[in-house]
């Protein structure tokens, strides 16, 4: 009689385990290879742009190309200053973490590995995404603002000064590159 009881308990346990596995397999993960990232807001950034940067009282010009890459998981933004020799170049990957419900930014630039090891995390608010980076020398904000009426972007970068107050670091204005205009 005890043997039948133990077999019955084992059978019931096996059935519950199989039911849990089946349910887990039926639920699609929020992120992964089959979850393509579609973001109509960021689609506005795809394409070719002229960038004007104001930083430390100086103005510089850059060219920017943005396109969807890696199975449409990231918007790749490549920016390069047009001066010769170029003083600044960056490659940025912007994606979305569905589990955490936030944007992610991998910012890699001529500053090197130390400053490229930090991920930025962003949240959208209307026509803007504010990314927060915790760099080795302190926190940094980069807010991308879309202006639908002019079909242009502003990137406002801020950092904390020595007194702990948020101050402007730089401001970028992005305008569509005209098709006839040659790339440099």
Residue pairs with C-beta under 8 A, 6 or more apart in sequence:
28 34
28 35
29 35
30 98
30 99
31 97
31 98
31 99
33 71
35 98
36 71
36 72
36 73
37 72
37 73
37 74
37 95
37 96
38 72
39 75
39 96
41 124
41 127
41 129
41 146
42 75
42 94
44 146
44 148
44 151
44 153
45 66
45 75
45 77
45 144
45 146
45 153
45 174
46 66
46 67
46 68
46 75
47 65
47 66
47 67
47 176
47 177
48 63
48 64
48 65
48 176
48 177
48 183
49 63
49 64
49 65
49 66
49 153
49 174
49 175
49 176
49 177
50 61
50 62
50 63
50 64
50 174
50 175
50 176
50 177
51 61
51 62
51 63
51 64
51 79
51 172
51 173
51 174
52 59
52 60
52 61
52 172
52 173
52 175
53 59
53 60
53 61
53 62
53 88
53 170
53 171
53 172
53 173
54 170
54 171
54 172
55 169
55 170
55 171
56 170
60 81
60 83
60 87
60 88
61 81
61 82
61 83
62 79
62 80
62 81
62 82
62 88
63 79
63 80
63 82
63 177
63 183
63 184
64 77
64 78
64 79
64 174
65 77
65 78
66 75
66 76
66 77
66 78
67 75
67 76
68 74
68 75
68 76
69 75
69 76
69 93
70 76
70 93
73 95
74 93
74 94
74 95
74 106
75 93
75 94
75 95
76 91
76 92
76 93
77 90
77 91
77 92
77 93
77 94
78 89
78 90
78 91
78 92
79 88
79 89
79 90
79 92
80 86
80 88
80 89
81 87
81 88
81 89
82 184
88 109
88 110
89 109
89 110
90 107
90 108
90 109
90 110
91 108
91 109
92 105
92 106
92 107
92 108
93 105
93 106
94 103
94 104
94 105
94 122
95 103
95 104
96 102
96 103
96 104
97 103
97 104
100 121
102 121
102 122
102 123
103 121
103 122
103 123
103 124
103 129
103 131
104 119
104 120
104 121
104 122
105 119
105 120
105 121
105 122
105 131
105 133
105 142
106 116
106 119
106 120
107 116
107 118
107 120
107 133
107 142
108 116
109 115
109 116
114 136
115 135
115 136
118 133
118 134
118 135
118 136
119 133
120 131
120 132
120 133
120 142
121 131
121 132
122 129
122 130
122 131
122 132
123 129
123 130
127 145
127 146
127 147
127 148
128 143
128 144
128 145
128 146
129 143
129 144
130 141
130 142
130 143
131 141
131 142
131 143
131 144
132 139
132 140
132 141
133 139
133 140
133 141
133 142
134 140
138 159
138 160
139 159
139 160
140 157
140 158
140 159
140 169
141 156
141 157
141 158
141 159
141 166
142 155
142 156
142 157
142 158
143 155
143 156
143 157
143 158
144 153
144 154
144 155
145 153
145 154
145 155
145 156
146 153
147 153
147 154
151 176
152 173
152 174
152 175
152 176
153 172
153 173
153 174
154 171
154 172
154 173
154 174
155 171
155 172
155 174
156 168
156 171
157 168
157 169
157 170
157 171
157 172
158 166
158 167
158 168
158 169
159 166
159 167
159 169
160 166
160 167
161 167
177 183
